[in-house]
Amino acid sequence: MPYRCFYSRNISNLFMAGRDISVTHEALGAVRVMRTCGLMGEVVGMAASLCIKHGAIPRDVYRKHLDELKQLMTAGAGKGKISQAK
């Protein structure tokens, strides 16, 4: 699903994950299952970390840091530098 579903179009610093993402009524049927909602939370958490790291808003992650987000998603949650150091 597109990353743009996870941030608000008119509130600059608002992420959304789970059943409140920006999709049509028809699309909600496909994305509202629990495992998918959990994965959305992971992606939003990774994107939020990029916002903090770069002093960005959610839309900036899409515009400027999407490749970095894709790298984080490929590595997976909990598999960053801290976990690998143990």
C-alpha positions in Angstrom: 0.0 0.0 0.0 1.3 3.5 -0.7 3.2 5.3 2.1 1.0 8.4 1.4 -1.9 6.6 3.1 -0.1 7.0 6.4 0.0 10.8 6.8 -2.7 13.5 6.8 -3.1 15.7 3.7 -4.1 18.8 5.8 -2.3 18.3 9.2 1.4 18.5 8.6 2.6 16.5 11.6 0.0 13.7 11.8 0.7 10.0 11.0 -2.1 7.4 10.8 -1.8 3.7 11.0 -4.4 0.9 11.3 -8.0 1.3 10.5 -7.9 5.1 10.3 -5.6 5.3 7.3 -6.6 7.3 4.2 -8.3 4.8 1.9 -11.7 4.4 0.3 -14.5 2.3 1.9 -13.8 -0.5 -0.6 -10.0 -0.5 0.0 -10.5 -0.6 3.8 -11.8 -4.2 3.5 -8.4 -5.3 2.2 -6.2 -3.5 4.7 -8.1 -3.7 8.0 -6.9 -7.2 9.1 -4.8 -7.3 12.2 -1.5 -8.4 10.7 -1.7 -5.7 8.1 -2.5 -3.1 10.8 0.5 -4.2 12.8 2.8 -3.8 9.8 1.4 -0.4 9.2 2.4 0.6 12.8 6.0 -0.7 12.1 6.3 1.4 9.0 4.9 4.5 10.6 7.3 4.1 13.5 10.2 3.8 11.1 9.0 6.9 9.3 8.6 8.8 12.6 12.2 8.0 13.4 13.3 9.5 10.1 11.2 12.6 10.9 13.1 13.0 14.1 16.5 12.2 12.6 16.0 14.8 9.7 13.8 17.3 11.4 11.1 16.5 8.8 7.4 16.1 8.6 5.7 12.9 7.3 5.3 14.3 3.8 9.0 15.1 3.7 9.8 11.4 4.2 7.9 10.6 1.0 9.5 13.5 -0.9 13.1 13.3 0.4 13.8 10.2 2.4 11.7 7.4 0.9 14.8 5.4 -0.1 16.0 5.5 3.5 12.6 4.3 4.7 12.7 1.4 2.2 16.1 0.4 3.6 14.7 0.4 7.2 11.7 -1.6 6.0 14.0 -4.2 4.3 16.0 -4.5 7.5 12.8 -5.0 9.6 11.8 -3.7 13.0 14.1 -4.5 15.8 17.0 -5.3 13.5 18.8 -1.9 13.5 22.3 -1.2 14.8 21.4 -1.6 18.4 20.0 -5.1 18.0 23.0 -6.3 15.9 25.5 -5.1 18.5 24.3 -7.6 21.0 
